[in-house]
Each structure stands twice: as structure tokens, then as C-alpha cells.
Amino acid sequence: MLYGLIFESMRTALQWPPVIKAGPATEGEYGGMDAERSRVDPHTVLYPLVDLESIDGHLSDWVREYRTHADLRVEYPDGYDPILIRPDGREVDTWRQDYPYDSLLRRAEYDPTKRALQIELLKLQTWAKTTGARIVVVFEGRDAAGKGSTIKRFIQHLNPRGVRVVALNNPNRQERTAWYFQRYVAHLPSAGEIVLFDRSWYNRATVEPVMGYCTDEEYQLFLKQTPMFEHMIVDDGVILVKFWFSVSRAEQLTRFVIRDVDPVRRWKLSQHDLASLDRWDGYTKAKEAMFAATHTDWAPWTVVNGNGKRLARIEAMRFVLSQVPYEGKNEVLVGRADPLIVGPPMMTCGRLASQVRGEGDRGTVNGQQPSSPAQS
């Protein structure tokens, strides 16, 4: 009975419009991508938002209920990047929430652009090996925001001997008694290496306090020590880029449902993921406190709007490439990242993290100012 009421409520609310096809790609301002991709008119409501508050009980329980509904299915219309299909045959296009464009990046445009940028990443890797440069890219963000799939595209064609992905498990007993940053220091790059952290020391800024895995004293000490820790890393010559992948609440929920409905993706839906659904506001507060304490001149945060996975991957690659002065860079191709997708952190209340600290605009990487604020 309860499930029937829930599903009927969601079926009525999710009356999304059909996906609008993007026009032909043109040479534009953002590294050759279509600069005039149809932007959303902020005064036009394209869809009714899902009334998540109407769900009786925990969202995690609601997701589990979806598995029992045989009419919901997952499709792969272009071979990858799954979509959720409702019983009436229409796509659940919750990606529209907080997204600046009214269409997603087409595969015909995505594939060649991705390949071209991956060639640039190979140039960057060669430059790092030649010069002894050390590069660290931190991938943080909401669950199901697209961190893992972006990392996969970053390293897809790189020489595995010069790049590492670090995704640490829970600390063991010995690690829990050591200095918190100690186990991460062991994974920092040597000369010529690129290290990508799939979640990092910032677990203590978001996951641990929200889920109750650390004390308030440990949390406050982390916020105090992190800017100093990162200053030492950068001062020693490491190029540090910190990404926060953002995703809207409705789209995150859709992605969790896809994982639950699709048997080959169900392993990606953990009990921790389900528990995080019920703590959205807690994660928002933790994220904002993290930005306020750790968005610094020497280690600024860069927010990526992850509702459109393909464009998020492309623009994250473009941003990293734009920050490093590697040899042979194709300046026309790299250009600068789309400021509607990538930019410094913006609070949900509409303030920059730097403004929360009572300071002016903050944040440079290799002497460059970040782009305009992105949706957070």
C-alpha cells in the first residue's frame, strides 16, 4: 500500500519534457566545444521538481522498494552511460535539475573531444617524466557524482607506469593511531608521477563527521591542519588540483536507482551509499564548512557540475590541462574550461567559500585565476 502511494506520487511528479537535441558543434570559446549550446533560461521552469519530502520514510528504503517494480528498467542507448526508463517508456531526466544546458553532450561530439584531450594528457605525462614534475589530482564529491568514471577516462590511455589511482580502504588499527595524514603522505608522487586520489584525506571533512566516524575534536583539528598540510605539499613543488563533483539531489537519487535496478551495477550501491541518501543536508553543511576552511590561494577547490557526466569528464580534463605548462600544448583545443560547468565553489546559499571567511576572491593554480562560479 505504502509503496503504491510512493510510486504513484513519483510517477505524477516525474512528467519530464522530451530531451532536446543539441545543434551541430561549432568552434566556440571553450576549447572548440559549442559555446552556444542551448542554455537554460533561468526564468523558465522546464520540469516540476520531485517532491522528495512527500516520501514517507527514509529515501534509502524508497530506493530498495524500486527493485521490486518490474516495469522500471535500465537502458544503454549508446552502449554506455545508462538511463532509467519509467513504465510509460520515457526517460527519467533528472539531470535537468541545476544543469545550465537543456541538452546533454552527444556522443558524436563527446568521443572525438575526449580522444583529443586524452592525447593532450599523454603530452602532459611525457612532460612530467621529462621535467620530474609531480602532479596530484584530488577527486571528491557527492556519491554517484561521476568521480570514478572521470578518473577512468583520465587514465584510459596514460602509461600505467607513470600514473597511479589511490583509493584507500578504511584505516586499520595501526593507521587509526597514527597522524591522520600519514597514510596519505605515503602515496604522494615521486618525480615524474601523476597520482589521482579517488577520495582522499577529505573523508574527514565530509564522510566521517556526517556518518559519525570521527569525533568533533578530530574533525576540528583536520580543518585546522589541512591548509598547512597542503601548503607544505605545494611549497615542495607538487602541482595540486582539487575537484569537488557536484550532483543534484534528484539526479543522485536516479543514479542510485539505476545501480539498484541494473544487476551489473548493483555492486556499486553500498549500504553507505544508501545511508548517505538520508543525510543530504548533513553533507551539504559539511561541504560548505570544508570549502570555507580549505579553499586557499595555494590549494583552491574547483567544483564540477556532474549532472551531465560526459561534459563533466571533458571539462575536468580541460581544466587540469589548462593549469599545467606542459610542452606541446594545443592551446586552441585545451582553451579554458566551460565556466558554467567548472569553477570555484559556490555555497548553496549563493556565497563563495571565501566570502564565508570574510575574504575576497581566492584561489590560483600556477598563477591562474579560477573560472566563474559553477553550480554546487
C-alpha positions, 0 to 999 in steps of 0.5 A: 500500500505504502509503496503504491502511494510512493510510486504513484506520487513519483510517477505524477511528479516525474512528467519530464519534457522530451530531451532536446537535441543539441545543434551541430558543434561549432568552434566556440570559446571553450576549447572548440566545444559549442559555446552556444549550446542551448542554455537554460533560461533561468526564468523558465521552469522546464520540469516540476521538481520531485517532491522528495519530502512527500516520501514517507520514510527514509529515501534509502528504503524508497530506493530498495522498494524500486527493485521490486517494480518490474516495469522500471528498467535500465537502458544503454542507448549508446552502449554506455552511460545508462538511463532509467526508463519509467513504465510509460517508456520515457526517460527519467531526466533528472539531470535537468535539475541545476544543469545550465544546458537543456541538452546533454553532450552527444556522443558524436561530439563527446568521443572525438573531444575526449580522444583529443584531450586524452592525447593532450594528457599523454603530452602532459605525462611525457612532460612530467617524466621529462621535467620530474614534475609531480602532479596530484589530482584530488577527486571528491564529491557527492556519491554517484557524482561521476568521480570514478568514471572521470578518473577512468577516462583520465587514465584510459590511455596514460602509461600505467607506469607513470600514473597511479589511482589511490583509493584507500580502504578504511584505516586499520588499527595501526593507521587509526593511531597514527597522524591522520595524514600519514597514510596519505603522505605515503602515496604522494608522487615521486618525480615524474608521477601523476597520482589521482586520489579517488577520495582522499584525506577529505573523508574527514571533512565530509564522510566521517563527521556526517556518518559519525566516524570521527569525533568533533575534536578530530574533525576540528583539528583536520580543518585546522591542519589541512591548509598547512598540510597542503601548503607544505605539499605545494611549497615542495613543488607538487602541482595540486588540483582539487575537484569537488563533483557536484550532483543534484539531489534528484539526479543522485537519487536516479543514479542510485536507482539505476545501480539498484535496478541494473544487476551489473551495477548493483555492486556499486550501491553500498549500504553507505551509499544508501545511508548517505541518501538520508543525510543530504543536508548533513553533507551539504553543511559539511561541504560548505564548512570544508570549502570555507576552511580549505579553499586557499590561494595555494590549494583552491577547490574547483567544483564540477557540475556532474549532472551531465557526466560526459561534459563533466569528464571533458571539462575536468580534463580541460581544466587540469590541462589548462593549469599545467605548462606542459610542452606541446600544448594545443592551446586552441583545443585545451582553451579554458574550461566551460565556466558554467560547468567548472569553477570555484565553489559556490555555497548553496546559499549563493556565497563563495567559500571565501566570502564565508571567511570574510575574504575576497576572491581566492584561489590560483593554480600556477598563477591562474585565476579560477573560472566563474562560479559553477553550480554546487 
